[in-house]
Amino acid sequence: MAIPWDLAVASRTGVAVQQGSSVLITQSNLSVEVNGECPEVDTHYVITYPPRFGQIQQQGPGGEWKQISTVSQRSVDQSQIRYCTTFKDLQLENVTDHFKFKVDIEGKSSEELVFPITIQ
């Protein structure tokens, strides 16, 4: 008999970034656990609502960064995912941005979650 698994977001700390720059999203910022352990299966974060003032990007094999709508945990673990600000207006105080996502593991999805971003 298979043990049903329980998905839990282990880390969703968000990130802070300087206006006009980018910041890596690492395992310490975003990761999940299944039954209290890191899953051995492919974990994906499906972006359901993109950030307003920037882009989620993945570094390709040639080093170029491209906007994406799905993030794999493997790419996060390998420091290949970043948030890049595109906000160009004069900013007198911190701006809060975010993106919404669902965790997808083997076709099972979580509820929609929020990843906070502070633009300084």
C-alpha positions in Angstrom: 0.0 0.0 0.0 1.4 3.4 -1.0 1.8 6.0 1.6 -0.1 9.2 0.6 2.2 12.2 0.5 1.8 15.5 2.0 3.3 18.6 0.3 4.6 21.5 2.4 6.5 24.6 1.4 9.7 24.4 3.4 10.9 27.8 2.4 9.3 30.8 0.8 11.2 33.7 2.3 11.0 36.0 -0.6 13.9 38.2 -1.8 15.1 41.8 -1.7 16.7 43.5 -4.7 18.0 46.9 -5.6 16.0 48.8 -8.3 17.5 48.1 -11.7 19.3 44.9 -10.8 18.5 41.3 -10.2 18.7 38.7 -7.4 19.0 34.9 -7.5 16.2 32.9 -6.1 17.9 30.0 -4.2 16.9 26.9 -2.3 16.9 28.9 0.9 14.3 31.2 -0.6 12.1 28.6 -2.3 11.8 24.9 -1.6 9.2 22.2 -0.7 9.1 19.0 1.3 7.1 15.9 0.8 6.3 14.1 4.0 8.9 16.1 5.8 11.7 15.4 3.3 13.1 16.8 0.1 11.3 15.1 -2.8 13.2 12.7 -5.1 10.8 13.6 -7.9 10.7 16.6 -10.2 9.2 19.6 -8.5 7.9 22.5 -10.5 6.6 25.9 -9.6 4.0 27.1 -12.1 3.7 30.9 -12.1 0.0 31.7 -12.1 0.4 35.5 -11.7 3.7 37.1 -12.8 5.5 39.9 -10.9 4.4 43.4 -11.9 7.7 45.2 -11.7 10.1 42.5 -13.0 10.5 39.1 -14.5 11.4 35.6 -13.3 14.2 34.4 -15.5 16.2 31.3 -16.1 19.9 31.2 -17.2 20.3 29.1 -20.4 23.3 27.0 -21.4 25.0 29.9 -23.1 24.6 32.1 -20.1 21.7 34.2 -21.4 18.7 34.9 -19.2 15.2 34.3 -20.5 11.8 35.0 -19.0 10.0 31.8 -17.9 6.6 30.8 -16.5 7.5 27.5 -14.9 10.5 27.0 -12.6 12.0 23.6 -11.6 13.4 23.0 -8.2 16.5 21.6 -9.9 17.1 25.0 -11.6 16.6 26.8 -8.2 19.1 24.4 -6.6 21.6 25.1 -9.4 21.3 28.9 -9.0 19.8 29.4 -12.5 16.7 31.3 -11.5 16.5 35.0 -10.7 14.1 37.9 -10.4 15.1 40.9 -12.6 13.6 44.3 -12.0 12.2 46.2 -14.9 10.7 49.1 -12.9 12.2 52.3 -14.3 10.3 55.1 -12.6 11.8 57.2 -9.8 11.4 55.2 -6.6 11.4 57.2 -3.3 10.7 54.2 -1.1 10.7 50.4 -1.1 8.2 48.9 -3.6 6.6 45.5 -2.9 6.2 43.1 -5.7 5.3 39.4 -5.8 4.4 36.5 -8.0 1.8 33.8 -7.4 2.5 30.1 -8.1 1.4 26.6 -7.6 3.7 23.7 -6.7 3.3 20.8 -9.1 4.7 17.4 -8.2 3.8 14.4 -10.4 0.7 16.1 -11.6 -0.6 17.1 -8.2 -0.8 20.8 -7.5 -0.8 22.9 -4.3 -3.1 25.8 -3.6 -1.9 29.1 -5.0 0.9 30.6 -3.0 2.7 34.1 -3.0 6.4 34.7 -3.2 7.2 38.3 -1.9 9.8 40.6 -3.5 11.0 43.9 -2.1 12.5 46.4 -4.5 14.8 48.8 -2.6 
